[in-house]
Amino acid sequence: MQRRSALLVAHLESPNFTPRVLIDAAPDGTEHCCIVVTGPGHPDVRLPDNRTAPCKRKAFPLSQNRQFPMRRASLAKVSDSPPSRFRRNALAASTGVLLGLGFPPFPFPVLAWGALVPLLILWTEQPSARKMYTDACVAFLITFLVAFQWPLFHQNPNTALLSLPAMVTIPLWMAVPFGISSASRRRLGKHAALALLAALFILMEWGLRRGPLALPWALLGHSQAEFFPLNRLARFGGVPLLTAFVFAANVLGATILLFVKKSIRKNHERGDPGLRFLRSKSPVLVPGAVVGAGLIAAFLPPDVPRATGQSLSIALIQPGISAETWADFDNPQAVRTLLAMYDALDPAAIDLAIWPETALPPGSEPLRRLVRRRVESRGIPLLTGSIDEAPGGNPGHAARPWYNAARYVRPGKPDAVYRKRRLVPFAEGVPFENRWPRMRRLAIPAGGVAGYVPGTSPVRMDLDGIPFGVLICFETLFDDTAREYAKSGAQFLLAITQDGWWKNSFGYRQHLAFNRLRAIETGRPFIQTSVSGSTASIRADGAIETHIGWMERRVAIVRIGPATSPTPYMRWGDIVSPGASVIALILSFMAFVRPRR
């Protein structure tokens, strides 16, 4: 007896309509039927012309009473129903926890290589772009709760409360690539949509590093900051290249996992499993090539820094003072402690002494004159943080006439001053306040003053003819700022910071870990001096040589060898983000602009 099969395609305007009556359209004698449902609330499907073979695997036997189990189509093939709420929450939570544990100070950076796998699997199963965006938001919110909850521990309750919107907004922004790429699968197919997801994710992080609202803390590449030798990839492409590597590793892991799952389900099919695996080239070979190339590059012999032949002896002075005492400008205890530690130095053995951020309080002219006299008498140049009054009364920023500055005090020479250019949004400066002056009301005193005026340009200083660059606290998170100094001739980098506002939390540990990438990217020794911790000396390859822990009152004498050899990242800068923008532009045009055929 001849067996008949039928393929029925229906477009339903109502998501609540049950198309069981369509079975009546099947010819008499039909034993197998496949129904593909499209329309609002129903996942779409696009089958190749004149090909019904894919439906044979999803054919449903018809009983005599013409009842059958309804199934929906998802992505570019007929698949099972969308994931349940429990499965969605479980996969999103798995990504959130694993990714959070992959960031410093947790010692599990390898977890980041597979942390996105549950979310990518959910991306292949979830036909709704809106629900996919929601699930991604949940995942990244959990990541912030695990690894980036420390802003809530700020000494000032108002500042801690102000950080809460940022802790919610950034995960919402990080989830955007998953929502957009999910909406594009219908037009692009899953492989091209996956490429769009990767490109948009890199561009999303580019957005976190740019503009007045930039907060480049929770970058995927930062998870590898302490993972030697993989963190050496930063010398080729900075943090964006590390992000691309980690994302590719997750795509590769998700693809292999889905293939194994599919092979177990279809082990009765003919054909070699290896050949079936190679048929899906793009989701396997492309991320595999990225991961392989990254591993090879990470294990290449390190660059030998071209030293100048002159080493410098630098004193890192950490006073170990609480944030409350440090912010009390009427109490001279902080400056007296720093002066006592400075006086204990041997002028014949020290080339430079460094004090932390905001060591000189505002309006302290007697103290500043005292510091100048001490430097003249001791003969040791001093780089110190300082809160300086803006000249001319600062008419454009009447509510906050202060600079967060680094003052370089040298015997017999005028002070060289660098003013911080990258301000922490709302805690140090209110974005767009020049355009909308009423926004100044949002300024909160986070370090003794209600915000600062941003500086306008870098200032390259020199020590015995050796140029160096200075960064202040939050600025060290911006790779282009350190690269700008290195390209202009700086042979080592200095950073002054005050991370004690967030107490003994993850904040100061992550800050030091991320600064290791600045040394690797530029190939320059990097020195960080803090009020309460961490103070450290970092070699050009990212290794920490000297470290002063939390709330230790100590002076560390370090010797550094200034370097002049450029790294590939110094020469080329960020080449990953422009490439991702080209891919995203082309695929977005194909998905959302190009007319349907």
C-alpha positions in Angstrom: 0.0 0.0 0.0 1.4 3.5 -0.9 2.1 5.8 2.0 1.3 9.5 1.7 2.8 12.5 3.5 1.6 16.1 3.5 3.2 19.5 4.3 0.9 22.2 5.4 2.0 25.9 5.9 -0.4 28.3 7.7 -0.1 32.0 8.5 -2.2 32.8 11.6 -2.9 36.4 12.6 -4.0 35.5 16.1 -1.5 33.8 18.4 -4.4 32.2 20.3 -5.8 30.4 17.2 -5.5 26.6 17.3 -4.9 25.3 13.8 -6.1 21.8 14.4 -8.8 22.2 11.7 -6.0 22.5 9.1 -5.6 18.7 9.3 -8.8 18.5 7.3 -6.9 19.9 4.4 -4.8 16.7 4.2 -5.8 14.3 1.4 -7.5 11.1 2.3 -5.1 8.4 3.1 -2.4 10.7 4.5 -0.4 8.9 7.2 2.2 11.6 8.0 1.7 15.3 8.2 4.0 18.3 9.1 2.4 21.6 9.9 4.4 24.8 9.9 2.8 27.8 11.7 3.8 31.4 11.1 2.4 34.8 12.1 2.2 36.9 15.3 3.0 34.8 18.3 4.1 31.9 16.2 7.8 31.4 15.3 8.4 31.9 11.6 10.1 29.3 9.3 11.7 29.6 5.9 12.2 26.3 4.0 14.3 26.0 0.8 12.3 26.0 -2.4 11.2 22.5 -3.6 12.6 20.8 -0.6 10.3 19.1 1.9 12.9 16.6 3.2 13.5 18.5 6.5 9.8 17.8 7.4 10.2 14.1 7.1 12.1 14.0 10.4 9.2 15.9 12.0 6.4 14.1 10.5 3.5 13.2 12.8 1.5 10.0 12.3 -2.3 10.7 11.9 -4.7 8.6 13.8 -8.2 7.9 12.4 -9.8 10.6 14.6 -7.4 13.1 12.9 -5.8 14.3 16.2 -2.1 15.0 16.4 0.5 16.7 18.6 1.0 20.3 17.5 4.6 21.6 17.3 6.1 24.9 16.5 9.0 26.0 14.2 11.9 27.9 15.6 15.0 29.5 14.1 15.5 28.3 10.6 14.2 24.8 11.2 11.4 22.9 12.7 12.1 22.4 16.4 10.5 21.8 19.7 8.4 24.3 21.7 10.1 27.3 23.3 11.9 26.7 26.6 9.9 26.6 29.8 10.2 29.4 32.3 12.1 27.1 34.6 14.6 26.3 31.9 15.0 29.9 31.0 15.7 31.0 34.5 18.1 28.1 35.1 20.2 28.8 32.0 20.2 32.6 32.7 21.2 32.1 36.3 24.0 29.6 35.3 25.5 32.2 33.0 25.2 34.9 35.6 26.9 32.9 38.4 29.6 31.4 36.2 30.5 34.7 34.6 30.6 36.5 38.0 33.0 33.8 39.3 35.2 34.3 36.2 36.1 37.9 37.2 38.8 38.9 39.7 39.3 38.5 42.6 37.9 35.0 42.1 40.7 32.7 41.0 38.6 31.1 38.2 39.2 33.0 35.0 38.7 29.8 32.9 35.0 29.8 33.9 34.5 32.8 31.7 35.4 30.6 28.7 32.2 28.7 29.2 30.0 31.1 31.2 28.0 32.3 28.2 27.3 28.7 27.0 24.0 28.4 28.9 22.9 31.8 27.6 23.9 30.9 24.0 22.0 27.6 24.2 19.0 29.6 25.4 19.6 31.9 22.4 19.2 29.0 20.0 16.0 27.8 21.7 14.2 31.1 22.4 12.1 32.3 19.4 11.0 35.5 21.1 13.5 38.4 20.9 11.8 40.2 23.8 12.1 37.1 26.1 15.7 36.6 25.0 16.6 40.1 26.0 14.8 39.6 29.3 16.8 36.4 30.0 20.1 38.1 29.1 19.2 41.0 31.5 18.6 38.5 34.3 22.0 36.8 33.6 24.0 40.0 33.6 22.2 41.3 36.7 23.3 38.1 38.5 26.8 38.7 37.3 26.8 42.1 38.9 25.5 40.7 42.1 28.3 38.2 42.2 31.3 40.2 41.1 30.4 43.9 40.9 28.3 44.6 44.0 31.1 46.5 45.7 29.9 50.1 44.7 27.1 49.6 47.2 29.6 49.5 50.0 30.7 53.1 49.5 31.5 55.1 52.7 28.9 57.7 51.7 25.4 56.2 51.7 24.2 58.7 49.1 27.0 57.7 46.7 26.2 54.0 47.4 22.6 54.6 46.5 23.5 56.6 43.4 25.6 53.6 42.1 22.5 51.4 42.1 21.0 52.8 38.8 24.3 52.2 37.1 24.4 48.6 38.4 21.0 48.0 36.8 21.5 50.1 33.6 24.8 48.4 32.6 23.4 44.8 32.6 20.4 46.1 30.6 22.9 47.6 28.0 24.9 44.3 28.0 21.8 42.3 27.1 21.0 44.5 24.0 23.1 42.3 21.5 21.2 39.2 22.5 17.9 40.8 21.9 18.8 42.4 18.5 20.5 39.3 17.2 17.6 37.1 18.3 15.2 39.3 16.3 17.4 38.9 13.2 17.5 35.1 13.0 14.4 35.0 11.0 16.0 36.9 8.1 19.6 35.9 8.5 19.5 32.4 9.7 21.1 31.2 12.9 24.8 31.2 11.7 24.8 34.8 10.4 22.7 35.9 13.4 25.3 34.4 15.7 28.0 36.4 13.9 25.9 39.5 14.4 25.6 38.7 18.1 29.4 38.5 18.5 29.9 41.8 16.6 27.2 43.6 18.6 28.7 42.3 21.9 32.1 43.8 21.0 30.4 47.1 20.0 28.4 47.1 23.2 31.6 47.0 25.2 33.0 49.8 23.0 30.1 51.9 24.1 31.0 51.2 27.7 34.4 52.7 27.1 33.3 55.9 25.4 31.3 59.0 26.2 30.5 60.9 29.3 28.7 58.0 30.8 31.5 55.5 30.2 32.0 52.9 32.9 34.4 50.3 31.5 34.5 48.0 34.5 32.5 44.9 33.6 34.2 44.1 30.2 34.3 40.5 29.3 38.1 40.7 28.5 38.7 42.0 32.1 38.0 38.4 33.3 41.4 37.4 32.0 43.4 40.2 33.6 45.2 37.9 36.0 45.3 34.8 33.8 48.8 34.4 32.6 49.8 33.9 29.8 46.4 34.6 28.2 46.3 38.2 29.4 49.3 38.7 27.1 46.9 38.9 24.2 46.3 42.4 25.3 49.6 43.5 23.8 48.1 42.7 20.3 44.6 44.1 20.6 43.9 45.3 24.1 40.8 44.3 26.1 38.6 44.0 22.9 40.8 41.2 21.7 40.5 39.4 25.0 36.7 39.9 24.8 36.7 38.4 21.3 38.7 35.4 22.4 36.5 34.7 25.4 33.3 35.1 23.4 34.6 32.8 20.6 35.5 30.2 23.3 31.9 30.3 24.5 30.5 30.0 21.0 32.8 27.0 20.3 31.7 25.4 23.6 28.0 25.9 22.9 28.3 24.6 19.4 30.1 21.4 20.5 27.6 20.9 23.3 24.6 21.3 21.0 26.2 18.9 18.4 26.8 16.2 21.0 23.2 16.6 22.2 21.9 16.4 18.6 24.1 13.3 17.9 22.8 11.5 20.9 19.2 12.2 19.8 19.8 11.2 16.2 22.3 8.4 16.6 20.0 6.2 14.5 20.6 8.3 11.4 23.0 7.3 8.7 26.2 9.1 8.0 29.4 9.7 9.7 29.1 12.0 12.8 32.3 13.7 11.9 31.0 14.7 8.5 27.8 16.0 10.0 29.9 18.0 12.4 31.9 19.6 9.6 28.8 20.6 7.7 28.1 23.4 10.1 31.4 25.1 9.3 30.7 28.7 10.5 29.7 28.1 14.1 32.6 25.8 14.7 35.6 26.7 12.5 35.4 30.5 12.9 35.4 30.6 16.8 37.8 27.6 16.8 40.2 29.5 14.6 39.9 32.6 16.9 40.5 30.5 20.0 43.4 28.6 18.4 45.1 31.8 17.2 44.6 33.4 20.6 46.2 30.4 22.4 49.2 30.4 20.0 49.7 34.2 20.4 49.4 33.9 24.2 52.3 31.4 24.3 54.6 33.2 21.9 57.9 34.3 23.4 57.4 37.6 25.2 58.7 40.8 23.8 62.0 41.9 25.2 61.5 45.5 26.4 64.1 47.9 24.9 65.4 49.4 28.1 67.0 52.8 28.2 69.9 51.5 30.3 69.0 53.6 33.3 67.0 52.2 36.2 65.0 54.4 38.6 64.4 54.0 42.3 60.9 55.1 43.3 59.3 55.2 46.8 55.6 54.2 46.9 54.1 55.7 50.1 50.9 54.1 51.3 49.7 55.8 54.6 47.0 53.2 55.4 44.5 55.8 56.5 40.7 55.3 56.7 38.5 57.1 54.1 36.8 59.1 56.9 40.1 60.6 58.1 41.3 61.1 54.6 38.3 63.2 53.7 38.4 65.3 56.8 40.2 68.4 55.4 40.3 70.1 58.7 42.4 67.3 60.2 46.1 67.6 59.1 46.8 64.0 60.3 46.9 62.6 56.8 49.5 65.1 55.5 51.6 64.8 58.6 51.7 61.1 58.3 52.8 61.4 54.6 55.4 63.9 55.5 56.9 61.7 58.2 57.1 58.8 55.8 58.7 61.1 53.2 61.3 62.4 55.7 62.4 58.8 56.4 63.6 58.4 52.8 67.2 58.5 51.8 67.8 61.2 49.3 70.8 59.5 47.9 68.9 56.3 47.1 65.5 57.6 45.9 64.7 59.3 42.5 61.0 59.9 43.1 58.4 59.6 45.9 54.7 59.2 45.2 51.7 60.1 47.4 48.2 58.9 46.7 45.2 60.7 45.1 43.9 63.9 46.8 46.7 63.9 49.4 46.7 67.8 49.4 43.2 69.0 50.5 41.6 72.1 48.9 42.4 75.5 50.4 45.5 74.2 52.2 48.0 76.8 51.1 50.1 76.6 54.4 50.3 72.8 53.9 51.3 73.2 50.3 54.1 75.7 51.2 55.3 73.2 53.9 55.4 70.4 51.3 57.3 72.7 48.9 59.9 73.6 51.6 60.3 69.9 52.5 61.0 68.9 48.9 63.5 71.7 48.5 65.3 70.7 51.7 65.2 66.9 51.1 65.9 67.1 47.4 63.6 64.2 46.5 61.0 65.0 43.8 57.4 64.3 44.9 54.4 63.3 42.8 51.2 63.9 44.9 47.5 64.0 44.5 45.9 67.4 45.0 42.5 69.1 45.0 43.1 72.4 43.2 40.8 75.3 42.9 39.8 76.0 39.3 41.2 79.3 38.1 38.9 82.3 37.4 36.2 81.2 39.8 35.2 78.5 37.2 32.1 80.4 35.8 31.1 77.3 33.7 31.0 75.1 36.7 30.0 77.4 39.6 28.8 74.5 41.7 32.1 72.7 41.7 35.2 74.9 41.2 37.8 72.1 41.8 40.2 69.9 39.9 41.3 66.4 40.8 45.0 66.9 40.0 48.4 65.3 40.2 51.1 67.8 41.2 54.7 67.1 40.5 56.8 69.0 43.0 60.6 69.3 42.0 63.4 71.1 43.8 64.2 74.4 42.1 61.5 74.0 39.4 57.8 75.1 39.2 55.2 72.5 39.8 53.9 70.4 36.8 50.2 69.8 37.1 48.0 67.2 35.4 44.2 67.4 35.9 42.1 64.3 35.7 40.1 64.1 32.5 38.0 61.0 33.0 35.6 61.6 35.9 33.4 59.0 37.5 29.9 59.8 36.3 27.9 61.6 39.0 30.4 60.7 41.8 33.1 63.1 40.5 31.2 65.0 37.8 27.7 65.2 36.4 27.5 64.4 32.7 25.9 67.1 30.4 25.7 69.7 33.2 27.1 72.4 30.9 24.0 71.9 28.7 21.5 71.4 31.5 22.8 73.2 34.6 20.0 71.9 36.7 21.7 68.5 36.6 24.4 69.8 38.9 22.0 69.1 41.8 22.8 65.4 41.2 26.4 65.9 42.2 27.2 64.1 45.4 30.3 64.7 47.6 32.2 61.4 47.1 35.7 62.6 48.1 35.1 65.7 50.2 33.9 67.9 47.4 30.7 67.8 45.2 32.3 66.9 41.9 35.3 68.2 39.9 36.0 70.0 36.7 37.5 67.7 34.0 41.0 68.4 32.7 41.4 69.0 29.0 44.7 67.5 27.9 47.4 65.0 29.0 50.6 66.3 30.6 53.8 64.3 30.0 56.3 64.7 32.9 59.9 63.7 33.1 62.3 62.4 35.7 66.0 62.9 35.0 65.1 63.2 31.4 62.9 60.1 31.3 59.3 60.9 30.3 56.4 59.3 32.1 52.6 59.5 32.1 50.3 60.1 35.1 46.8 58.7 35.5 44.4 59.3 38.3 42.2 56.4 39.7 39.3 55.8 37.4 41.3 56.8 34.3 43.4 53.6 34.4 40.3 51.7 33.1 40.6 53.4 29.8 43.1 51.7 27.6 43.3 54.6 25.1 44.5 57.0 27.8 47.5 54.8 28.7 48.2 54.2 25.0 48.1 58.0 24.4 50.9 58.5 26.9 53.0 55.6 25.6 52.7 56.8 22.0 53.8 60.3 23.0 57.1 58.9 24.4 56.3 57.9 28.1 58.6 55.2 29.2 56.7 54.2 32.4 53.3 54.9 33.8 52.2 56.1 37.3 48.7 56.0 38.8 47.5 57.5 42.1 44.2 56.3 43.5 42.0 56.2 46.5 40.0 53.0 46.6 39.4 53.0 50.3 35.9 54.6 49.9 34.5 51.1 49.2 36.2 49.5 52.2 37.7 46.0 52.0 35.6 44.9 49.0 36.3 43.6 45.5 36.8 47.1 44.1 40.4 47.8 44.9 41.4 44.2 44.0 39.7 44.4 40.6 41.3 47.9 40.0 44.8 46.5 40.5 44.0 43.4 38.3 42.8 45.6 35.4 45.8 47.9 35.7 48.0 44.9 34.8 46.4 45.0 31.3 47.6 48.6 30.9 51.2 47.5 31.5 50.8 44.6 29.0 49.0 46.8 26.3 51.7 49.5 26.4 54.8 47.4 27.3 55.6 49.9 30.0 56.2 49.4 33.7 53.1 50.5 35.7 53.2 51.8 39.3 50.1 52.3 41.4 50.0 54.2 44.8 46.9 54.1 46.9 45.7 55.5 50.3 44.6 52.2 51.8 45.4 49.5 49.2 46.5 48.2 46.8 49.9 49.8 46.1 51.9 47.9 43.6 54.7 47.8 41.0 53.8 46.0 37.8 56.3 44.9 35.2 55.8 45.5 31.5 54.6 41.9 31.1 51.8 42.3 33.7 53.6 40.5 36.6 53.3 42.2 40.0 56.7 42.7 41.6 55.9 44.6 44.8 52.6 44.8 46.6 51.3 46.6 49.7 48.1 45.1 51.0 44.9 46.5 52.5 45.4 49.2 55.2 49.2 48.6 55.5 51.2 51.7 56.4 54.4 51.1 54.5 56.9 52.5 52.0 57.9 50.2 49.2 61.1 51.0 47.3 60.9 49.7 43.8 63.4 49.8 40.9 62.0 50.0 37.4 63.6 49.9 34.0 61.9 52.4 31.7 61.0 50.9 28.3 60.8 52.3 24.8 59.9 49.4 22.6 56.3 49.6 21.1 53.8 46.8 21.3 51.4 45.9 18.4 48.6 47.5 20.4 50.6 50.7 20.8 51.0 50.8 17.0 47.6 49.8 15.8 45.3 50.5 18.7 41.9 48.8 18.9 41.4 47.0 15.6 38.8 44.6 16.9 36.0 47.1 17.4 36.2 48.7 13.9 36.1 45.2 12.4 33.1 44.3 14.5 31.3 47.5 13.4 31.7 46.6 9.7 30.3 43.1 10.3 27.4 44.5 12.4 26.6 47.1 9.8 26.4 44.6 6.9 24.4 42.0 8.8 22.1 44.6 10.3 21.3 45.9 6.8 20.6 42.4 5.6 18.4 41.7 8.6 16.4 44.9 9.0 16.8 47.1 5.9 17.1 44.8 2.9 13.6 44.2 1.4 12.3 40.7 1.4 12.4 38.7 -1.8 
